[in-house]
Amino acid sequence: MGKKNFDLKDALIIGGVAGVVSGFVKLGWENLLPPRTPERDATNPPQTFMQQLGIPESITHATYTYSGHEMPWASFVIHFGFSATFGMVYSVAGHYVPLIKAGQGTLFGLGVWAATHVGLMPAMGTVPAAKDQPMEEHVSEVLGHMAWMWVNHVVIEELNNQKLK
């Protein structure tokens, strides 16, 4: 797709849709390879981050019930917001800087993991320092971020191809 055919609005919508789809994949991934120990899972990073912003626990730990399970809706808002945002960034930036798409998004996902789980979140105190995180957490998050961005890549490419038909 040439630059003259690039539509920023379409790229943002496509990236947002891809981010929602990949957000579901990342949630499923974390059910297969849980990133946190049961002790740390009581408060997940989105909840901790919201509390660091001063949002009351009544919101950060708010849930809805589905099929007898308490589901953390506030954490899902952060989770899917993060995923959709990075889907949009990848969709737009990948057009202008094709190198970003090397490895079909897997390298970009690895970079997002390093920036957030090794750099930013430990620096903010949202999660422990990288050296204090269990190896299982690193394995789950590294592979999960690579799979998550690969799904973004595939969905974005397919939606862009469908748009051209």
Biotite code that builds the C-alpha atoms (Angstrom):
import biotite.structure as struc

atoms = struc.array([
    struc.Atom([0.000, 0.000, 0.000], chain_id="A", res_id=1, res_name="MET", atom_name="CA", element="C"),
    struc.Atom([1.622, 3.256, -1.118], chain_id="A", res_id=2, res_name="GLY", atom_name="CA", element="C"),
    struc.Atom([1.751, 6.379, 1.006], chain_id="A", res_id=3, res_name="LYS", atom_name="CA", element="C"),
    struc.Atom([-0.705, 8.166, -1.271], chain_id="A", res_id=4, res_name="LYS", atom_name="CA", element="C"),
    struc.Atom([-3.340, 5.531, -0.315], chain_id="A", res_id=5, res_name="ASN", atom_name="CA", element="C"),
    struc.Atom([-2.669, 5.810, 3.411], chain_id="A", res_id=6, res_name="PHE", atom_name="CA", element="C"),
    struc.Atom([-5.671, 6.893, 5.456], chain_id="A", res_id=7, res_name="ASP", atom_name="CA", element="C"),
    struc.Atom([-4.826, 7.745, 9.080], chain_id="A", res_id=8, res_name="LEU", atom_name="CA", element="C"),
    struc.Atom([-8.411, 7.317, 10.272], chain_id="A", res_id=9, res_name="LYS", atom_name="CA", element="C"),
    struc.Atom([-8.611, 3.851, 8.688], chain_id="A", res_id=10, res_name="ASP", atom_name="CA", element="C"),
    struc.Atom([-5.224, 2.908, 10.152], chain_id="A", res_id=11, res_name="ALA", atom_name="CA", element="C"),
    struc.Atom([-6.352, 3.936, 13.637], chain_id="A", res_id=12, res_name="LEU", atom_name="CA", element="C"),
    struc.Atom([-9.641, 2.041, 13.357], chain_id="A", res_id=13, res_name="ILE", atom_name="CA", element="C"),
    struc.Atom([-7.919, -1.049, 11.966], chain_id="A", res_id=14, res_name="ILE", atom_name="CA", element="C"),
    struc.Atom([-5.243, -0.874, 14.676], chain_id="A", res_id=15, res_name="GLY", atom_name="CA", element="C"),
    struc.Atom([-7.895, -0.457, 17.364], chain_id="A", res_id=16, res_name="GLY", atom_name="CA", element="C"),
    struc.Atom([-9.850, -3.461, 16.104], chain_id="A", res_id=17, res_name="VAL", atom_name="CA", element="C"),
    struc.Atom([-6.645, -5.517, 15.927], chain_id="A", res_id=18, res_name="ALA", atom_name="CA", element="C"),
    struc.Atom([-5.804, -4.421, 19.466], chain_id="A", res_id=19, res_name="GLY", atom_name="CA", element="C"),
    struc.Atom([-9.129, -5.652, 20.810], chain_id="A", res_id=20, res_name="VAL", atom_name="CA", element="C"),
    struc.Atom([-8.724, -9.012, 19.046], chain_id="A", res_id=21, res_name="VAL", atom_name="CA", element="C"),
    struc.Atom([-5.141, -9.377, 20.276], chain_id="A", res_id=22, res_name="SER", atom_name="CA", element="C"),
    struc.Atom([-6.243, -8.333, 23.766], chain_id="A", res_id=23, res_name="GLY", atom_name="CA", element="C"),
    struc.Atom([-8.484, -11.400, 23.890], chain_id="A", res_id=24, res_name="PHE", atom_name="CA", element="C"),
    struc.Atom([-5.547, -13.541, 22.734], chain_id="A", res_id=25, res_name="VAL", atom_name="CA", element="C"),
    struc.Atom([-3.321, -12.109, 25.492], chain_id="A", res_id=26, res_name="LYS", atom_name="CA", element="C"),
    struc.Atom([-5.979, -12.862, 28.126], chain_id="A", res_id=27, res_name="LEU", atom_name="CA", element="C"),
    struc.Atom([-6.194, -16.434, 26.885], chain_id="A", res_id=28, res_name="GLY", atom_name="CA", element="C"),
    struc.Atom([-2.421, -16.717, 26.876], chain_id="A", res_id=29, res_name="TRP", atom_name="CA", element="C"),
    struc.Atom([-2.314, -15.679, 30.541], chain_id="A", res_id=30, res_name="GLU", atom_name="CA", element="C"),
    struc.Atom([-4.801, -18.435, 31.406], chain_id="A", res_id=31, res_name="ASN", atom_name="CA", element="C"),
    struc.Atom([-2.421, -21.012, 29.915], chain_id="A", res_id=32, res_name="LEU", atom_name="CA", element="C"),
    struc.Atom([0.806, -19.477, 31.275], chain_id="A", res_id=33, res_name="LEU", atom_name="CA", element="C"),
    struc.Atom([-0.118, -17.287, 34.257], chain_id="A", res_id=34, res_name="PRO", atom_name="CA", element="C"),
    struc.Atom([2.431, -14.476, 34.546], chain_id="A", res_id=35, res_name="PRO", atom_name="CA", element="C"),
    struc.Atom([2.080, -13.924, 38.277], chain_id="A", res_id=36, res_name="ARG", atom_name="CA", element="C"),
    struc.Atom([2.198, -16.160, 41.322], chain_id="A", res_id=37, res_name="THR", atom_name="CA", element="C"),
    struc.Atom([-1.109, -16.633, 43.179], chain_id="A", res_id=38, res_name="PRO", atom_name="CA", element="C"),
    struc.Atom([0.148, -14.278, 45.922], chain_id="A", res_id=39, res_name="GLU", atom_name="CA", element="C"),
    struc.Atom([0.816, -11.455, 43.425], chain_id="A", res_id=40, res_name="ARG", atom_name="CA", element="C"),
    struc.Atom([-2.280, -12.203, 41.345], chain_id="A", res_id=41, res_name="ASP", atom_name="CA", element="C"),
    struc.Atom([-4.610, -10.745, 44.001], chain_id="A", res_id=42, res_name="ALA", atom_name="CA", element="C"),
    struc.Atom([-3.807, -7.301, 42.615], chain_id="A", res_id=43, res_name="THR", atom_name="CA", element="C"),
    struc.Atom([-2.841, -7.252, 38.958], chain_id="A", res_id=44, res_name="ASN", atom_name="CA", element="C"),
    struc.Atom([-0.708, -4.538, 37.299], chain_id="A", res_id=45, res_name="PRO", atom_name="CA", element="C"),
    struc.Atom([-3.700, -2.624, 35.851], chain_id="A", res_id=46, res_name="PRO", atom_name="CA", element="C"),
    struc.Atom([-5.272, -2.437, 39.329], chain_id="A", res_id=47, res_name="GLN", atom_name="CA", element="C"),
    struc.Atom([-1.984, -1.363, 40.909], chain_id="A", res_id=48, res_name="THR", atom_name="CA", element="C"),
    struc.Atom([-1.456, 1.267, 38.202], chain_id="A", res_id=49, res_name="PHE", atom_name="CA", element="C"),
    struc.Atom([-4.940, 2.714, 38.732], chain_id="A", res_id=50, res_name="MET", atom_name="CA", element="C"),
    struc.Atom([-4.328, 2.865, 42.488], chain_id="A", res_id=51, res_name="GLN", atom_name="CA", element="C"),
    struc.Atom([-1.027, 4.660, 41.840], chain_id="A", res_id=52, res_name="GLN", atom_name="CA", element="C"),
    struc.Atom([-3.052, 7.246, 39.917], chain_id="A", res_id=53, res_name="LEU", atom_name="CA", element="C"),
    struc.Atom([-5.211, 7.746, 42.994], chain_id="A", res_id=54, res_name="GLY", atom_name="CA", element="C"),
    struc.Atom([-8.252, 5.870, 41.726], chain_id="A", res_id=55, res_name="ILE", atom_name="CA", element="C"),
    struc.Atom([-10.067, 4.359, 44.712], chain_id="A", res_id=56, res_name="PRO", atom_name="CA", element="C"),
    struc.Atom([-9.984, 0.606, 45.296], chain_id="A", res_id=57, res_name="GLU", atom_name="CA", element="C"),
    struc.Atom([-13.771, 0.530, 44.971], chain_id="A", res_id=58, res_name="SER", atom_name="CA", element="C"),
    struc.Atom([-13.189, 1.207, 41.263], chain_id="A", res_id=59, res_name="ILE", atom_name="CA", element="C"),
    struc.Atom([-9.834, -0.527, 40.691], chain_id="A", res_id=60, res_name="THR", atom_name="CA", element="C"),
    struc.Atom([-11.170, -3.805, 42.110], chain_id="A", res_id=61, res_name="HIS", atom_name="CA", element="C"),
    struc.Atom([-14.711, -3.440, 40.756], chain_id="A", res_id=62, res_name="ALA", atom_name="CA", element="C"),
    struc.Atom([-16.102, -6.589, 39.172], chain_id="A", res_id=63, res_name="THR", atom_name="CA", element="C"),
    struc.Atom([-19.068, -7.944, 37.314], chain_id="A", res_id=64, res_name="TYR", atom_name="CA", element="C"),
    struc.Atom([-20.329, -11.490, 37.693], chain_id="A", res_id=65, res_name="THR", atom_name="CA", element="C"),
    struc.Atom([-20.578, -13.847, 34.760], chain_id="A", res_id=66, res_name="TYR", atom_name="CA", element="C"),
    struc.Atom([-21.397, -17.530, 35.113], chain_id="A", res_id=67, res_name="SER", atom_name="CA", element="C"),
    struc.Atom([-20.552, -17.343, 38.802], chain_id="A", res_id=68, res_name="GLY", atom_name="CA", element="C"),
    struc.Atom([-17.115, -15.781, 38.236], chain_id="A", res_id=69, res_name="HIS", atom_name="CA", element="C"),
    struc.Atom([-16.137, -12.336, 39.480], chain_id="A", res_id=70, res_name="GLU", atom_name="CA", element="C"),
    struc.Atom([-14.544, -10.553, 36.512], chain_id="A", res_id=71, res_name="MET", atom_name="CA", element="C"),
    struc.Atom([-12.414, -7.380, 37.007], chain_id="A", res_id=72, res_name="PRO", atom_name="CA", element="C"),
    struc.Atom([-14.032, -4.954, 34.565], chain_id="A", res_id=73, res_name="TRP", atom_name="CA", element="C"),
    struc.Atom([-11.778, -2.019, 35.485], chain_id="A", res_id=74, res_name="ALA", atom_name="CA", element="C"),
    struc.Atom([-8.676, -4.112, 34.775], chain_id="A", res_id=75, res_name="SER", atom_name="CA", element="C"),
    struc.Atom([-10.198, -5.125, 31.448], chain_id="A", res_id=76, res_name="PHE", atom_name="CA", element="C"),
    struc.Atom([-10.641, -1.461, 30.510], chain_id="A", res_id=77, res_name="VAL", atom_name="CA", element="C"),
    struc.Atom([-6.906, -0.873, 31.098], chain_id="A", res_id=78, res_name="ILE", atom_name="CA", element="C"),
    struc.Atom([-5.945, -4.172, 29.414], chain_id="A", res_id=79, res_name="HIS", atom_name="CA", element="C"),
    struc.Atom([-7.954, -3.531, 26.246], chain_id="A", res_id=80, res_name="PHE", atom_name="CA", element="C"),
    struc.Atom([-7.087, 0.178, 26.220], chain_id="A", res_id=81, res_name="GLY", atom_name="CA", element="C"),
    struc.Atom([-3.384, -0.705, 26.301], chain_id="A", res_id=82, res_name="PHE", atom_name="CA", element="C"),
    struc.Atom([-3.846, -3.320, 23.598], chain_id="A", res_id=83, res_name="SER", atom_name="CA", element="C"),
    struc.Atom([-5.923, -1.091, 21.299], chain_id="A", res_id=84, res_name="ALA", atom_name="CA", element="C"),
    struc.Atom([-3.494, 1.805, 21.756], chain_id="A", res_id=85, res_name="THR", atom_name="CA", element="C"),
    struc.Atom([-0.502, -0.314, 20.787], chain_id="A", res_id=86, res_name="PHE", atom_name="CA", element="C"),
    struc.Atom([-2.475, -1.807, 17.898], chain_id="A", res_id=87, res_name="GLY", atom_name="CA", element="C"),
    struc.Atom([-3.061, 1.732, 16.621], chain_id="A", res_id=88, res_name="MET", atom_name="CA", element="C"),
    struc.Atom([0.575, 2.727, 17.155], chain_id="A", res_id=89, res_name="VAL", atom_name="CA", element="C"),
    struc.Atom([1.751, -0.361, 15.261], chain_id="A", res_id=90, res_name="TYR", atom_name="CA", element="C"),
    struc.Atom([-0.770, 0.190, 12.470], chain_id="A", res_id=91, res_name="SER", atom_name="CA", element="C"),
    struc.Atom([0.303, 3.802, 11.886], chain_id="A", res_id=92, res_name="VAL", atom_name="CA", element="C"),
    struc.Atom([4.017, 3.592, 12.723], chain_id="A", res_id=93, res_name="ALA", atom_name="CA", element="C"),
    struc.Atom([4.424, 0.405, 10.669], chain_id="A", res_id=94, res_name="GLY", atom_name="CA", element="C"),
    struc.Atom([3.282, 2.329, 7.618], chain_id="A", res_id=95, res_name="HIS", atom_name="CA", element="C"),
    struc.Atom([5.874, 5.081, 8.043], chain_id="A", res_id=96, res_name="TYR", atom_name="CA", element="C"),
    struc.Atom([8.682, 2.944, 9.502], chain_id="A", res_id=97, res_name="VAL", atom_name="CA", element="C"),
    struc.Atom([8.347, -0.533, 7.947], chain_id="A", res_id=98, res_name="PRO", atom_name="CA", element="C"),
    struc.Atom([11.271, -1.812, 10.057], chain_id="A", res_id=99, res_name="LEU", atom_name="CA", element="C"),
    struc.Atom([8.812, -1.827, 12.993], chain_id="A", res_id=100, res_name="ILE", atom_name="CA", element="C"),
    struc.Atom([7.075, -4.754, 11.285], chain_id="A", res_id=101, res_name="LYS", atom_name="CA", element="C"),
    struc.Atom([10.221, -6.923, 11.286], chain_id="A", res_id=102, res_name="ALA", atom_name="CA", element="C"),
    struc.Atom([9.372, -10.362, 12.577], chain_id="A", res_id=103, res_name="GLY", atom_name="CA", element="C"),
    struc.Atom([5.675, -9.720, 11.845], chain_id="A", res_id=104, res_name="GLN", atom_name="CA", element="C"),
    struc.Atom([5.271, -7.757, 15.074], chain_id="A", res_id=105, res_name="GLY", atom_name="CA", element="C"),
    struc.Atom([7.097, -10.181, 17.339], chain_id="A", res_id=106, res_name="THR", atom_name="CA", element="C"),
    struc.Atom([10.132, -7.924, 17.760], chain_id="A", res_id=107, res_name="LEU", atom_name="CA", element="C"),
    struc.Atom([7.883, -4.927, 18.405], chain_id="A", res_id=108, res_name="PHE", atom_name="CA", element="C"),
    struc.Atom([6.079, -6.998, 21.062], chain_id="A", res_id=109, res_name="GLY", atom_name="CA", element="C"),
    struc.Atom([9.407, -7.897, 22.635], chain_id="A", res_id=110, res_name="LEU", atom_name="CA", element="C"),
    struc.Atom([10.277, -4.194, 22.725], chain_id="A", res_id=111, res_name="GLY", atom_name="CA", element="C"),
    struc.Atom([6.944, -3.329, 24.359], chain_id="A", res_id=112, res_name="VAL", atom_name="CA", element="C"),
    struc.Atom([7.562, -6.030, 26.975], chain_id="A", res_id=113, res_name="TRP", atom_name="CA", element="C"),
    struc.Atom([11.067, -4.712, 27.736], chain_id="A", res_id=114, res_name="ALA", atom_name="CA", element="C"),
    struc.Atom([9.913, -1.097, 27.904], chain_id="A", res_id=115, res_name="ALA", atom_name="CA", element="C"),
    struc.Atom([6.946, -1.827, 30.157], chain_id="A", res_id=116, res_name="THR", atom_name="CA", element="C"),
    struc.Atom([7.739, -4.920, 32.249], chain_id="A", res_id=117, res_name="HIS", atom_name="CA", element="C"),
    struc.Atom([11.488, -4.427, 32.618], chain_id="A", res_id=118, res_name="VAL", atom_name="CA", element="C"),
    struc.Atom([11.656, -0.624, 32.512], chain_id="A", res_id=119, res_name="GLY", atom_name="CA", element="C"),
    struc.Atom([8.610, 1.508, 33.163], chain_id="A", res_id=120, res_name="LEU", atom_name="CA", element="C"),
    struc.Atom([6.439, -0.566, 35.502], chain_id="A", res_id=121, res_name="MET", atom_name="CA", element="C"),
    struc.Atom([9.288, -1.569, 37.857], chain_id="A", res_id=122, res_name="PRO", atom_name="CA", element="C"),
    struc.Atom([10.508, 2.056, 37.908], chain_id="A", res_id=123, res_name="ALA", atom_name="CA", element="C"),
    struc.Atom([6.997, 3.157, 38.909], chain_id="A", res_id=124, res_name="MET", atom_name="CA", element="C"),
    struc.Atom([6.704, 0.403, 41.534], chain_id="A", res_id=125, res_name="GLY", atom_name="CA", element="C"),
    struc.Atom([3.759, -1.177, 39.700], chain_id="A", res_id=126, res_name="THR", atom_name="CA", element="C"),
    struc.Atom([5.562, -4.535, 39.543], chain_id="A", res_id=127, res_name="VAL", atom_name="CA", element="C"),
    struc.Atom([8.746, -5.738, 41.260], chain_id="A", res_id=128, res_name="PRO", atom_name="CA", element="C"),
    struc.Atom([12.144, -5.040, 39.694], chain_id="A", res_id=129, res_name="ALA", atom_name="CA", element="C"),
    struc.Atom([12.865, -7.376, 36.784], chain_id="A", res_id=130, res_name="ALA", atom_name="CA", element="C"),
    struc.Atom([15.474, -9.267, 38.831], chain_id="A", res_id=131, res_name="LYS", atom_name="CA", element="C"),
    struc.Atom([12.834, -9.911, 41.525], chain_id="A", res_id=132, res_name="ASP", atom_name="CA", element="C"),
    struc.Atom([10.214, -11.263, 39.119], chain_id="A", res_id=133, res_name="GLN", atom_name="CA", element="C"),
    struc.Atom([10.051, -15.055, 38.823], chain_id="A", res_id=134, res_name="PRO", atom_name="CA", element="C"),
    struc.Atom([11.405, -16.610, 35.630], chain_id="A", res_id=135, res_name="MET", atom_name="CA", element="C"),
    struc.Atom([7.885, -17.922, 34.886], chain_id="A", res_id=136, res_name="GLU", atom_name="CA", element="C"),
    struc.Atom([6.654, -14.326, 34.774], chain_id="A", res_id=137, res_name="GLU", atom_name="CA", element="C"),
    struc.Atom([9.339, -13.364, 32.258], chain_id="A", res_id=138, res_name="HIS", atom_name="CA", element="C"),
    struc.Atom([8.630, -16.427, 30.093], chain_id="A", res_id=139, res_name="VAL", atom_name="CA", element="C"),
    struc.Atom([4.868, -15.788, 30.089], chain_id="A", res_id=140, res_name="SER", atom_name="CA", element="C"),
    struc.Atom([5.196, -12.071, 29.414], chain_id="A", res_id=141, res_name="GLU", atom_name="CA", element="C"),
    struc.Atom([7.940, -12.324, 26.762], chain_id="A", res_id=142, res_name="VAL", atom_name="CA", element="C"),
    struc.Atom([6.164, -15.009, 24.749], chain_id="A", res_id=143, res_name="LEU", atom_name="CA", element="C"),
    struc.Atom([2.763, -13.460, 25.420], chain_id="A", res_id=144, res_name="GLY", atom_name="CA", element="C"),
    struc.Atom([3.841, -10.040, 24.158], chain_id="A", res_id=145, res_name="HIS", atom_name="CA", element="C"),
    struc.Atom([5.367, -11.587, 21.043], chain_id="A", res_id=146, res_name="MET", atom_name="CA", element="C"),
    struc.Atom([2.176, -13.570, 20.309], chain_id="A", res_id=147, res_name="ALA", atom_name="CA", element="C"),
    struc.Atom([0.011, -10.525, 21.130], chain_id="A", res_id=148, res_name="TRP", atom_name="CA", element="C"),
    struc.Atom([1.794, -8.286, 18.627], chain_id="A", res_id=149, res_name="MET", atom_name="CA", element="C"),
    struc.Atom([1.937, -11.038, 16.019], chain_id="A", res_id=150, res_name="TRP", atom_name="CA", element="C"),
    struc.Atom([-1.869, -11.215, 16.218], chain_id="A", res_id=151, res_name="VAL", atom_name="CA", element="C"),
    struc.Atom([-2.001, -7.421, 15.851], chain_id="A", res_id=152, res_name="ASN", atom_name="CA", element="C"),
    struc.Atom([0.204, -7.710, 12.769], chain_id="A", res_id=153, res_name="HIS", atom_name="CA", element="C"),
    struc.Atom([-1.886, -10.458, 11.164], chain_id="A", res_id=154, res_name="VAL", atom_name="CA", element="C"),
    struc.Atom([-5.214, -8.729, 11.814], chain_id="A", res_id=155, res_name="VAL", atom_name="CA", element="C"),
    struc.Atom([-3.916, -5.346, 10.597], chain_id="A", res_id=156, res_name="ILE", atom_name="CA", element="C"),
    struc.Atom([-2.449, -6.870, 7.441], chain_id="A", res_id=157, res_name="GLU", atom_name="CA", element="C"),
    struc.Atom([-5.643, -8.791, 6.703], chain_id="A", res_id=158, res_name="GLU", atom_name="CA", element="C"),
    struc.Atom([-7.921, -5.798, 7.309], chain_id="A", res_id=159, res_name="LEU", atom_name="CA", element="C"),
    struc.Atom([-5.681, -3.637, 5.117], chain_id="A", res_id=160, res_name="ASN", atom_name="CA", element="C"),
    struc.Atom([-5.783, -6.290, 2.379], chain_id="A", res_id=161, res_name="ASN", atom_name="CA", element="C"),
    struc.Atom([-9.581, -6.497, 2.619], chain_id="A", res_id=162, res_name="GLN", atom_name="CA", element="C"),
    struc.Atom([-9.796, -2.710, 2.311], chain_id="A", res_id=163, res_name="LYS", atom_name="CA", element="C"),
    struc.Atom([-7.857, -2.841, -0.964], chain_id="A", res_id=164, res_name="LEU", atom_name="CA", element="C"),
    struc.Atom([-10.249, -5.333, -2.584], chain_id="A", res_id=165, res_name="LYS", atom_name="CA", element="C"),
])
